[in-house]
């Protein structure tokens, strides 16, 4: 039986900001259909990993392989062999644009689709995330949870006339940060529902600190600390592992190997 090949591979990834070493030789494999959650204390480089995967940031050292091909440069430096979408922690919407213009931004800028066709595509995406009829509103008129859902709609919107633009992987950076427990549950359910119902979203990598989000959306976990992957496991192993870093993280105890800043 042939072992499944990863669709994305990071090898020996290093990244520093000034004298602060963030990533120190990270190796990571991402497989088709993965629901991978990167966990660990704040400031340990979890979001940096997402930005390097997405091509928004270059590592100082190391190699990135997309479908077996080594990627050089940033995302705009070449044609990608894989479409990758990212949902940012703060939603990253344009305040001066309507919800419809935000969700369809890429289509308006980079396709020859008619205005009516783009409207239909965007409205389908908004329906998918539970925001039908909200296209004419502005971000300031939405709650925090609704803005997050708009960013989800944008991430799954692509030109159906160009299947190569369909996102094969979505990167979620703290999608439930700053939300109340009920709004967090809505977002967690949406992540899982999109994986089933959308043409995109079958594979995702998420960064999260929130216990419920980790347990409800993740299958596979990696624990990042001191620039390295210190533990890998499944959600089912959270409460049984002997790894002291994981045990301290989920118990929220001050005493342990994680240094409290």
C-alpha positions as CSV (number, residue, x, y, z in Angstrom):
1,X,0.0,0.0,0.0
2,X,1.4,3.4,-1.1
3,X,1.6,6.0,1.7
4,X,-0.4,9.1,0.9
5,X,1.8,12.0,-0.3
6,X,1.4,15.4,1.4
7,X,0.0,18.2,-0.8
8,X,2.2,20.7,1.1
9,X,5.5,20.1,2.7
10,X,7.6,22.5,4.8
11,X,11.2,21.4,5.4
12,X,13.7,23.1,7.7
13,X,11.7,26.4,7.9
14,X,13.4,29.1,9.9
15,X,12.2,32.6,10.5
16,X,13.4,35.4,12.8
17,X,12.4,39.0,13.4
18,X,15.5,40.8,14.5
19,X,17.1,38.7,17.2
20,X,13.8,37.0,18.0
21,X,13.8,33.5,16.6
22,X,10.3,32.5,15.7
23,X,10.6,29.3,13.7
24,X,13.7,27.1,14.1
25,X,13.7,24.3,11.6
26,X,10.0,23.4,11.3
27,X,9.1,20.3,9.2
28,X,5.4,20.0,8.5
29,X,3.3,17.8,6.1
30,X,-0.2,18.7,5.1
31,X,-2.4,16.0,3.5
32,X,-5.5,16.3,1.3
33,X,-8.5,16.2,3.6
34,X,-6.6,17.3,6.6
35,X,-8.3,19.2,9.4
36,X,-5.1,20.3,11.1
37,X,-4.9,22.7,14.0
38,X,-1.7,24.4,15.1
39,X,-1.7,25.1,18.8
40,X,0.7,26.6,21.4
41,X,1.2,29.7,23.4
42,X,0.9,33.2,22.0
43,X,3.9,34.5,20.1
44,X,5.3,31.1,19.1
45,X,5.0,31.6,15.3
46,X,1.7,29.8,14.6
47,X,0.4,32.6,12.3
48,X,3.8,32.9,10.8
49,X,3.5,29.3,9.6
50,X,0.2,30.2,7.9
51,X,1.7,33.2,6.2
52,X,4.6,31.2,4.9
53,X,2.3,28.4,3.6
54,X,0.1,31.0,1.9
55,X,3.1,32.7,0.2
56,X,2.5,36.0,1.9
57,X,5.9,35.7,3.8
58,X,9.2,34.2,2.9
59,X,11.1,32.0,5.4
60,X,14.7,32.9,6.1
61,X,15.7,29.3,5.4
62,X,14.0,26.1,4.4
63,X,12.0,24.8,1.5
64,X,8.3,24.7,0.6
65,X,6.8,22.1,-1.7
66,X,3.4,22.4,-3.3
67,X,2.1,19.2,-4.8
68,X,5.7,18.0,-5.0
69,X,7.1,21.1,-6.6
70,X,9.4,23.5,-4.8
71,X,8.0,26.9,-4.5
72,X,10.3,29.9,-4.9
73,X,9.4,33.4,-3.9
74,X,6.1,34.9,-2.7
75,X,2.6,34.1,-4.0
76,X,2.7,36.9,-6.6
77,X,6.0,35.9,-8.0
78,X,4.7,32.9,-10.1
79,X,1.8,30.9,-11.1
80,X,0.8,28.6,-8.3
81,X,0.1,24.9,-8.7
82,X,-2.5,25.1,-5.9
83,X,-5.1,27.8,-5.0
84,X,-4.8,28.7,-1.3
85,X,-7.3,30.9,0.6
86,X,-6.8,32.5,4.0
87,X,-9.3,33.8,6.6
88,X,-7.5,36.4,8.7
89,X,-8.0,36.9,12.4
90,X,-9.6,40.3,12.1
91,X,-11.6,39.4,8.9
92,X,-9.7,42.0,6.9
93,X,-12.7,43.5,5.1
94,X,-12.6,46.8,3.2
95,X,-14.8,49.2,5.2
96,X,-15.6,51.3,2.1
97,X,-17.0,48.3,0.1
98,X,-20.3,46.5,0.6
99,X,-20.4,42.9,1.7
100,X,-21.0,41.9,-1.9
101,X,-18.0,43.9,-3.1
102,X,-15.8,42.4,-0.4
103,X,-16.8,38.8,-1.1
104,X,-16.5,39.3,-4.9
105,X,-13.4,41.4,-4.8
106,X,-11.2,38.9,-6.6
107,X,-13.8,38.3,-9.3
108,X,-14.3,42.0,-9.9
109,X,-10.5,42.5,-10.2
110,X,-9.4,39.4,-11.9
111,X,-12.2,38.0,-14.1
112,X,-14.3,39.0,-17.1
113,X,-17.5,37.8,-15.5
114,X,-20.5,40.0,-15.9
115,X,-21.8,42.0,-12.9
116,X,-24.9,39.8,-12.8
117,X,-22.8,36.6,-12.8
118,X,-20.6,37.8,-10.0
119,X,-23.7,38.8,-8.0
120,X,-25.1,35.3,-8.4
121,X,-21.8,33.7,-7.3
122,X,-21.4,36.0,-4.3
123,X,-25.0,35.5,-3.2
124,X,-24.5,31.8,-3.3
125,X,-21.4,32.2,-1.1
126,X,-23.3,34.4,1.4
127,X,-26.2,31.9,1.5
128,X,-23.6,29.2,2.3
129,X,-22.3,31.0,5.3
130,X,-25.8,31.9,6.6
131,X,-25.9,35.5,5.4
132,X,-28.5,35.7,2.7
133,X,-29.7,39.1,1.7
134,X,-26.7,40.9,3.4
135,X,-24.8,41.8,0.2
136,X,-25.8,45.5,0.2
137,X,-24.7,46.1,3.8
138,X,-21.3,47.5,4.9
139,X,-18.9,45.9,7.4
140,X,-19.7,48.5,10.0
141,X,-23.3,47.4,10.0
142,X,-22.4,43.8,10.9
143,X,-21.5,42.1,14.2
144,X,-18.1,40.6,14.8
145,X,-19.4,37.1,14.1
146,X,-21.1,38.2,10.9
147,X,-17.9,39.9,9.6
148,X,-16.0,36.6,10.2
149,X,-18.6,34.8,8.1
150,X,-18.2,37.4,5.3
151,X,-14.5,36.6,5.3
152,X,-15.4,32.9,5.0
153,X,-17.6,33.6,2.1
154,X,-14.8,35.5,0.4
155,X,-12.4,32.6,1.0
156,X,-14.6,30.1,-0.8
157,X,-15.6,32.4,-3.7
158,X,-13.9,31.6,-7.0
159,X,-14.5,31.9,-10.7
160,X,-16.3,28.7,-11.8
161,X,-15.1,29.2,-15.3
162,X,-11.5,28.7,-14.1
163,X,-11.5,25.6,-11.9
164,X,-7.7,26.1,-11.1
165,X,-8.8,29.0,-8.9
166,X,-10.9,26.8,-6.6
167,X,-9.2,26.8,-3.2
168,X,-7.7,23.4,-2.4
169,X,-6.8,24.5,1.1
170,X,-8.0,27.2,3.5
171,X,-5.9,28.7,6.2
172,X,-7.9,29.9,9.2
173,X,-6.0,32.3,11.6
174,X,-7.9,32.4,14.9
175,X,-11.4,32.3,13.4
176,X,-13.1,32.5,16.8
177,X,-10.9,35.1,18.4
178,X,-12.8,37.8,20.2
179,X,-16.2,36.1,19.8
180,X,-18.6,35.2,22.5
181,X,-19.2,31.4,23.1
182,X,-22.4,31.3,21.0
183,X,-20.8,33.2,18.1
184,X,-17.8,30.9,18.4
185,X,-20.0,27.8,18.1
186,X,-21.6,29.3,14.9
187,X,-18.2,29.7,13.4
188,X,-17.0,26.3,14.5
189,X,-20.1,24.7,12.9
190,X,-19.5,26.7,9.8
191,X,-16.0,25.4,9.4
192,X,-17.2,21.8,9.6
193,X,-20.3,22.4,7.4
194,X,-18.2,24.1,4.7
195,X,-15.9,21.1,4.6
196,X,-18.9,19.0,3.6
197,X,-21.0,21.3,1.5
198,X,-18.5,23.5,-0.4
199,X,-16.5,22.7,-3.5
200,X,-13.5,24.2,-1.6
201,X,-12.6,23.8,2.1
202,X,-12.0,20.0,2.0
203,X,-8.5,20.6,3.5
204,X,-7.8,23.3,6.1
205,X,-5.1,24.4,8.6
206,X,-6.2,26.4,11.5
207,X,-4.5,28.4,14.3
208,X,-6.5,28.6,17.5
209,X,-6.1,29.1,21.2
210,X,-9.7,28.3,22.0
211,X,-10.4,24.9,23.6
212,X,-13.8,24.4,22.1
213,X,-12.6,25.4,18.6
214,X,-9.6,23.1,18.8
215,X,-11.7,20.1,19.9
216,X,-14.7,20.7,17.6
217,X,-12.8,21.5,14.4
218,X,-9.5,19.6,14.5
219,X,-8.6,16.1,13.7
220,X,-4.8,16.3,13.8
221,X,-2.9,18.7,16.1
222,X,0.6,20.0,16.2
223,X,2.0,21.9,19.2
224,X,4.5,24.7,18.4
225,X,6.8,26.1,21.1
226,X,10.3,27.6,21.1
227,X,10.3,27.6,17.3
228,X,9.8,23.8,16.9
229,X,7.0,21.3,16.7
230,X,7.1,19.8,20.2
231,X,4.2,17.3,19.8
232,X,1.8,15.9,17.2
233,X,-1.3,14.0,17.9
234,X,-5.1,13.8,17.5
235,X,-7.9,15.6,19.3
236,X,-8.6,12.3,21.1
237,X,-5.1,12.3,22.6
238,X,-5.3,15.7,24.2
239,X,-6.5,14.4,27.6
240,X,-4.3,11.3,27.6
241,X,-0.9,12.5,26.4
242,X,2.0,12.6,28.8
243,X,3.5,15.6,27.0
244,X,3.9,18.2,29.7
245,X,3.6,21.2,27.3
246,X,0.2,20.0,26.1
247,X,-1.0,19.1,29.5
248,X,-0.1,22.6,30.8
249,X,-1.6,24.3,27.8
250,X,-5.0,22.7,28.2
251,X,-5.1,22.9,32.0
252,X,-4.1,26.6,31.9
253,X,-1.8,26.1,34.9
254,X,1.0,28.6,35.4
255,X,3.4,26.0,36.6
256,X,5.1,23.9,34.0
257,X,7.6,24.0,31.1
258,X,5.8,26.8,29.3
259,X,7.3,30.1,30.4
260,X,4.7,32.6,31.5
261,X,5.5,36.0,30.1
